[in-house]
Amino acid sequence: MIRKIALITGASRGLGKNAALHLVAQGIDIIGTYNSRADEAQALVAEIEQLGGRAAMLQLDVGQSEHFSAFGKAVADVLRDRFGRERFDFLINNAGIGLHENFVDTTMEQFDLLVNIHFKGPFFLTQTLLPLINDGGRIINISSGLARFSLPGHSAYAAMKGAMEVLTRYQAKELGARNISANILAPGAIETDFSGGAVRDNPQLNQLVANNTALGRAGLPDDIGAAIALLVAPGSQWINGQRIEASGGMFL
């Protein structure tokens, strides 16, 4: 049986790494990207290989779309040389950064950085990689609970995620002829190093999240990795064009 392949941006740490490990447990091989920490990327490759999977990591700054053409060629080379394939099956647009800044204080530089990483990047990276995605493949974009509820300091970040939610519906509509589905997963507050590890390391913030979540705790990386694995599982092909929130019932 031919193993499927997922390409995950920002796979060397946090939710991307957790998703990669969940997918490997499902028998899916990984092409991941990292921005600057090659040591973390290679450590993940070694961990995946110990679990019986195959992996390759490529450097990519998703905020620099001028490099996407070269990256697409690198992906094609890795598919051929590492996996003996011409195409992969699942694209997970996970890479991102956080920003906590009130609307009135957000600078154009901060705004442009978020646009490039969270909207322009996934838009044109997906466009670049489409010829390498198998018909019947799947695209998983990442949003945030902050696109549904509003907390001060997240206006620019949440706006980018809202744009990705609209884009996902258009991808689902326009790529349906190739039987490619597109969905967007919206995590709630998760205990990772995202935004300086605030939810994980600040007890007061962690408790605030728990108090406002129906299931009574902040999210864990495994909650999101498992949800991503669910969205690429064989039984989820008919889920398409949907925003799926994985927040434990935050701010219901």
N, C-alpha and C positions, 0 to 999 in steps of 0.2 A: 504494500500500500504506500502510495506517495504521500509523504508528510507535507502538510500545508506550511506556508511561511507567512509570518506577520512582520511588517516593518513598523517599528515603534520609535517615534521621535522622543528625545529625552529619556532614553531607556536606562541610563547608567545609574539612576538614583530615584528615590521617592516612588511616586505612583507608577512611573514608567517601568522601573525595575520590578516592582511588585507584579505589575501586569505581565511582564515577560515571564516571570517564574510561574505564574498561574497558567499561562498559555503553554509553556513547556510541559507542564503536568498534563495537559490535554493532548500532547503529542505534536505540538506546533513548534517549528523552528523559528529563530528570531534573527532579523536584521535590525539592529538598534543604532540610534545616533547618540552622540554626546557632544557637548559644546567645548569643554576645556579639560575635563578630568579623564585623561586617557587611562590612568591607573584604575579608576573605578569601572571604566568600560571593560577593560580586559579582565578584571576580577569577576565581572558578571559573565563574560564568556566562559571563564573557567568553571564557574558555578553551574552554568547551564550544561556544559559538557559532562560534569560530574553526575548530573541528573539524567544523562543519556540523550540529551538534545544536541543540536548544532546551532551555532550563533556566530555572527560577525558584527563588529561595531565600526561605524564610520563617523568621522567628525563632521558636524554640521551646525552652523548657527542659523536657526530658522528665521532670524531677523534680517538676514542678508540674502534676499531673494535673487540677487544677481549671480549667486553661486549655484543656483538650483540646477541649471543645465549640466554643469560639471558633476554635480552630485548624482543626477539621474544616470549619467554614464558610469559613475562609480558603482551604483546599485546594480546596473546591468552586468558589470564585470564581476561583482561579488556573486550574483545569482549564477552566473555561468561557472566561475572558477570554484566557488565554495559549495554550491548546492546542485550544480549540474542542471539548472533550470533557466528558463527565459523570463518567467514571470513569478510574481508572488500573489498572495491571496487576500491579505488583510492589511489595511493602512490605518494606523492609530496615531492621530495627530495630538500628541500629548504634551510636547515641550512647551514650557511657559515660565513666566516670572510673575511675582506679585508686586503690587504697588498699593501702599496705604497713604492716600493723600486726599484731603478734602477737595471738592469741586473747585472752590474759589482759589485754591493754591496750586492746582495742577498746571504744570508748565507745558509748553508746546513740545519741548524735548521729551518729557515723560510720556506725553500723549503719543507722539510719533513712535517712540520705542515700543509702546504697547500695541499700537496698530501693526507695526512690522512683525512682531513676534506672534501676536494672538489672532490676527485677522489676515493681513497681507501674506504672511508666511504660509499658514495652512491653505489659503486660497490657491496660491501659485505653486506650492509644493505638490499639492494634490493634482493640479493640472499637469505639472511636469511628469508625475509618476503614473498617470493614467494608462499610458501605453504599456506599462510594465505590470499592471494589475490584471489578473485573470478575469474573464467574464464570469459572472457569478460571485465575484469577490465582495468584500465589505469595507466600508469606510466608517471608522468610529472617530468622531470629533469630541472634544472635551469642552464643556461649558462650566457653569458654577451655579450653586444655589443662589448666588448673589444676582443672577439674572432674573430671579423670581421675587426674592425679598430684598429690601434695601437697607444697607447699613452704612452709616457715614464713613467716608474715606475710600470708597470703592467705585466711585462713579465711572471713571475711565475704564478700569479693568472690567467691570460688569457690562459696560456698553460694548466692549469688544466681544464678550461672550454672547451677548444678545445678537450681535451681527453674525456670529458663527451659527447660532440657532436658525436664523433665517437662511443662511447659506446652505445649511444641511438639508433643508427641505427642497431647495432648488437642485442640489446634487442628487437627491433621491429621485426627483422628477426627471431630470435630464439624463441620468445614467441608467434609468430603468431599462432602456433598450438593450443594454449589455447585461442585464440581470444583476447589476451592482447595487446593493443597498447602502444607504447612508443614514446613520443615526448619531445622536449627540448625547453623551452621558454628562450629567451635571452633579458632581460631588458636592456634598455639604462640607462642613468644617472637618478636616482630617488631621490626625496627628502625624505630620511629616515635618521635614525641614523647610517646607514652603513658607515664604514670608518670614524667614528667620526662625522657623520652628515655633511660632507664637502659640498655636493651638496645643502643640505637644508639650511645650516647656513652661507655659504660663498657667499656673494652677487656677487663678481667678478666671481667666478666659476659658479654660477647659471646662470649668464648672458652669460658667454662663452658657456655653454651648450645650452641655448635658441637660441643664435645667430647661432649655428651650427645644429639646429634641424628644420626640415621642418615645423613642426606645431608651432614653435616659443616659446616653453617653455621647462623647465625641466619636467621630468615625475613625476607623483604623485603615491603614493601607490595604490590608486584606479585603476589606469591604469593597474597595474600588477595583482591585485586581480581579476579584471574583466576578464583579459585575461586568467588566470588560470581557472576561472569558465567556460569560453567559451570552453576550451579544455576538460573539463569533461562533458559538456552538451550532451544530447542525440544525437543531430545532428552532432557531431564531431567525431563519431566513425571511419569514413573512413579516417580521418587524422592520418597518422602513419609514424613513422620514420623521422619526419620532424624537422628542426630547424626553429622556428618561432620567429622573432625578434619583440619586443614591445618597440620601442625606439622613436616613433613619427617621424621617418625619420631622425635620427641623422647621420651626416656625409655621406649623400647620394652622 
